[in-house]
Amino acid sequence: MGITVKGMTVPALLVKLDENMSVEENISQIKDKLSSDFFKGSLAVIDYEGTKITQENLKKIEDAVRNTNTKFVGYKPSLKLEKPSKTTAPEPNQDIKTLKLINKNMRSGQNVEHEGDVLVIGDVNPGSYITASGNIIVMGTLRGIVHAGAGGDDSAIVIALKLRPQQLRIARRIVRSPDESDDPEYPEIAYVKNDQIFIEKIRS
């Protein structure tokens, strides 16, 4: 059957691997499908639930996604990794970030902490808090408090369809939304460059 690519919500894609195909065949289809201009600028989540795969091969698949027109943001939960054989050198677990999927709006008083990336399908309302060691992606309006790269990862990013946080942190840097500003009518990304947090429109 091959891999399947489903829209979780624009612009996020769920890439479901085919357990009946080899790693090389999955990679070939990923390159073929996700290199299409149709998916340019989309965010990709790798789903290999129910399959058996080594960490080494998972890294190959992740690299394949990164070399397409999409941006890799993490993995779907409930992952099952095949343990390396006794003759295989151990591989560092820190190379693999898991994705926590929150498929609802976050209300005031709700807090989420996660070692990895966080994807919210909904709004993050004022008074709610997300902290993640990796990236934070909000497919809705972000008005709460978020801390990406909480372990000191300067390469972490924050993306939202409407980015108006009470407070936004990446690693050790902090910015706040201006007191009076219009809601953006386009998705924005926050990232660290030259020791500062920059926020800009996501270009298609």
FIZA-695869 format. One record per atom (N, C-alpha, C, CB): x, y, z. Coordinates in steps of 0.1 Angstrom, whole numbers, plus 5000, padded with zeros to 4 digits. Glycine has a CB too. Example, Ala and Ser with C-alpha at 12.3 -4.5 7.8 and 13.67 -1.06 7.14 Angstrom:
<sites>
513249435078
512349555078
513249675078
511349555090
512849785071
513749895071
512950005079
514149945057
</sites>
This chain:
<sites>
500849885000
500050005000
500950135000
499150005012
501950125008
502850245008
502550335020
502850314995
503350445021
503050535032
501850615029
504350635034
501250675040
500050755038
500450895044
498850695045
499950995038
500151135042
498751195044
501051215032
498451235057
497151295060
497351425066
496351205070
496451515063
496451655069
495851645083
495751755060
496651665093
496151675107
495351805109
497351665117
495951905104
495352035103
496352125096
494852095117
495952215087
496852295079
497752375089
496152385069
499052375087
499852305077
500552185083
500752405071
499952105091
500551985097
500151855089
500251975112
501151775087
500951645080
501351525089
501751645067
500551425089
500851295096
501351195086
499651245104
502651165087
503251065077
503350925083
504751115073
502350845079
502250705085
503150615077
500850665085
504150545083
504950455076
504250325073
506250435084
504750255063
504150125060
505050015065
504050105044
504449945075
505249835082
505649725073
504549785094
504949705062
505149595052
506249625042
503949555045
506749755042
507849795033
509149805041
507449925026
510249795033
511549815040
511749965043
512649765030
512749985051
513150125054
513450205041
514350135064
514150145032
514550215020
513350245011
515550125012
512350155011
511150185003
510350295010
510250055003
510250295023
509550405030
510250535027
509550385045
511550545027
512350665025
512150715010
513850645027
512150615001
511850654987
510550714985
511950524978
509450664991
508150724990
508050854997
507150624995
508750875008
508750995016
509351105007
509550985029
510451075001
511151174992
510251204980
512451124987
509551104974
508751134963
507551214966
508350994957
506851184977
505551254980
505851384986
504751164989
506751394996
506851515004
507751624996
507451495017
508351584985
509051684978
508151764968
510151614969
506951724968
505951794960
505751944964
504551724960
505652034955
505452174959
504152194966
505352264946
503252094965
501952104972
502152104987
501051984968
503152034992
503452035007
504452135011
503851895010
504852225003
505952315006
505452405019
506252404995
506352405029
506052485041
505252405051
505352605037
504852285048
504052205058
504952155069
503252095051
504352115080
505052055091
504751905091
504652115105
505751825093
505651675091
505851605105
506551625081
504851525108
504951435120
505051295115
503751455130
506151215120
506351085116
505550985125
507851045116
504750905119
503950805127
504350665123
502350825125
505050595133
505350455130
504850365141
506950445128
503750405146
503150315157
502750185150
501850385162
503050075157
502749945153
503849885144
501549945144
504949955141
506049905134
507149875143
506450005122
508149805138
509349775146
510549845138
509649625148
511249925144
512349995137
513450035147
511750125131
514650025142
515850065151
515950215151
517149995146
516650265161
516950405162
517750455150
517650435175
518650375146
519450415134
518550435122
520550305131
517650345119
516750355107
515750475109
516050225105
515350495121
514450605124
515150735121
513950605139
516450745124
517150865121
517250885106
518550865128
517450775098
517450785084
516150845078
517850655078
515050795084
513750845079
513550995083
512650755085
513951025095
513851165099
514651255089
514351185113
515951215086
516751295077
516151305063
518151225076
515451195059
514751195046
513651305046
514151065042
512851315057
511851415058
512451555057
510951395071
513551575064
514151705065
514651745051
515351705075
514951655042
515451695029
514351705019
516451585024
513051725023
511951745014
511451895016
510751645017
510351915011
509752055012
509052075025
508752085000
509051975034
508351995047
509452015058
507551865050
508852045070
509752065081
509351965092
509552205087
510351875096
510151775106
509951845119
511351675106
508851795126
508651855140
508551745151
507351925140
508551615147
508551515158
507851385154
507951575170
507551305164
506951175162
505651165169
507851065167
504751085164
503451055171
503750975183
502450985161
502950985194
503150905206
502950755204
502250955217
503150675214
503050535214
504050465205
501650495210
505250505205
506250455196
506850325202
507450555195
507150235192
507750105196
509050085189
506749985193
510150105196
511450095190
512049945191
512450195196
512549895181
513249765182
514549785188
513349705167
514849715199
516149725206
517249675197
516049655219
518449745198
519549705191
520049565196
520749805192
520649485187
521149355191
522349375200
521549275179
522749265207
523849275217
525149315210
524049145224
525249285197
526549315190
526549455184
526749215179
525449525186
525349655180
525649755191
523949685175
526449855187
526849955197
525650035201
527950055191
525450065214
524250145218
524250285212
524250155234
523050325209
522850455203
522250555213
521950445190
522650675213
522050775222
520650795221
522850905222
519850785231
518350815231
518050955228
517750765243
519051045232
518751185231
518651235217
519751265238
518951155207
518851195193
517451185189
519751105184
516551125196
515151105192
514251185201
514750955193
513551275196
512551355203
511151295200
512651505199
510351275211
509051235209
508151355208
508651135221
506951335202
506051445200
504851415209
505551455186
504451515217
503251515225
502151585218
503451575240
501051515214
499951575207
498851605216
499451475196
498451735216
497251775224
496151825215
497751895234
495151735214
494051755204
492851825211
493651625198
493151945217
492052025223
492552165226
491451955236
491652255230
492052385235
492652375249
490852485234
493652455252
494152455265
493552575273
495652465265
492952545284
492252645292
493252705303
491052595299
492852815308
493552885319
493752785331
492853005324
495052775336
495352685347
495852555342
494152665355
495852525329
496352395324
497852405321
495552345312
498652315326
500052315323
500452185317
500852335336
501352195307
501952085300
503452095300
501452075286
504151985305
505551975305
505951855297
506151975319
506951865288
507251745280
508751745275
506351735267
509351635276
510751615270
510551585256
511551505278
510651685247
510451665233
509651775227
509751525230
508951755216
508151855209
506751845213
508351835194
506051955213
504651965216
503852025204
504352045229
502751955200
501952005189
500452015195
501951905177
499952135195
498652155200
497652185188
498552285209
496652095187
495552115177
494452195184
495051975171
494652325184
493652405191
494352535196
493052335203
493652605205
494152725211
494852705224
493052835212
495852795227
496452795240
496052925246
498052785239
495052925255
494453045261
495253105272
493053005266
495053235275
495753305286
495653225299
495153445288
496753215306
496753145319
497153005318
495453155325
497352955305
497852815304
499352825301
497052745292
500052705303
501552705302
501952585295
502152725316
502952595286
503552485279
505052495280
503152465264
505752395285
507152395285
507652265278
507752405299
508552275269
509052165261
510552175259
508352155248
511252065259
512652065256
512952085241
513351935261
511952065233
512052085219
511152195213
511651955211
510552175202
509752275195
508252275201
509652255180
507652395199
506152405203
505452455191
505952495215
504452375186
503652415174
502152425179
503852305163
501552535176
500152555180
499352585167
500052675190
498452495164
497552505152
496252575157
497252365146
496452705161
495452785166
496052915171
494552715177
495352975181
495853105186
496653075199
494653195189
497853125200
498653115212
498653245220
500153085207
497953235231
497853355240
498353325254
496453405241
498753205257
499253165270
500753185271
498953015273
501453105279
502853115282
503552995276
503153135297
504553005268
505252885263
506752905265
504952875248
507452795267
508852785269
509352665261
509252775284
509952695249
510552595240
512052585243
510252625225
512652475240
514052455242
514452475257
514852555234
513552415266
513652445280
514952395286
512452385287
515552295279
516852245284
518052315279
516952095280
517752435272
518852515267
519152505253
520152485275
518152445245
518252425231
517952555223
517352315226
518952625218
518752745211
518152725197
520052825209
518152605192
517652575179
516152555179
518352455172
515552545191
514052525192
513252635186
513652505207
512052615181
511252715175
509852705181
511152695160
509152815180
507652825183
506952875171
507452915196
505852795167
505052835156
503552835160
505252725144
502852935155
501452945158
500753005146
501153015171
499452965144
498653035134
498353175137
497352955131
498253205151
498153335156
499053345168
496653385159
500053415167
501153415178
500953545186
502553405172
500353535198
500153645207
500353605221
498753715205
501453545225
501653485238
501753595249
502853405238
501353555261
501553635273
503153645275
500853585285
503753535273
505253525274
505753415266
505653515289
506853435258
507453335250
508853325253
507253365235
509353205256
510753175260
511253075250
510853135274
512553095246
513252995239
514652985246
513453025223
514852865252
516052845260
516052945271
517452855251
517053035272
517053135283
516553275279
518453145288
516053285267
515653425262
514153435263
516053445247
513653555266
512253585268
511753705260
511953605284
510553695254
509853805248
508453805253
510053805233
507753915252
506353935255
505654005243
506154005268
504353975242
503654045232
503454195236
502253975229
503354285226
503054425230
501654435236
503154515218
501454535245
500154545251
498954575242
500154665261
499254645231
498254675221
498754645207
497754825222
498154545202
498554505188
497454425182
499854415188
497354435169
496354355161
496754215160
496054415147
495754125160
496053985158
496653965144
494753895160
497653875142
498153855129
497253775121
499553785130
497153795108
496253715099
497053615092
495653815089
498253565097
499053475091
499853395101
500053535080
500353275098
501153205108
502553265110
501353055103
503053255122
504353315125
505253215132
504153445134
506553235131
507553155137
508453235146
508353075127
508753185157
509753255167
510953165167
509053275181
512153225166
513353155167
514453245172
513753095152
515653175175
516753255181
517753275170
517353175193
518253395169
519353435160
520053555166
518753475146
521453535165
522253645171
521953675186
522153775163
521653565193
521353575207
520053655210
522453645215
519153665200
517853735202
516753645197
517853875196
515453665202
514353605196
513753685185
513253565207
513653625173
512953695162
511653625159
513953695149
510653705155
509353655151
509053705137
508253705162
508653615128
508353665115
507353575108
509653655106
506753625098
505753555090
506353425084
505153645079
505553315084
506053195077
505753215062
505253065083
506753205055
506553225040
506253085033
507853285034
505353095024
505052965017
506052945006
503652985010
</sites>
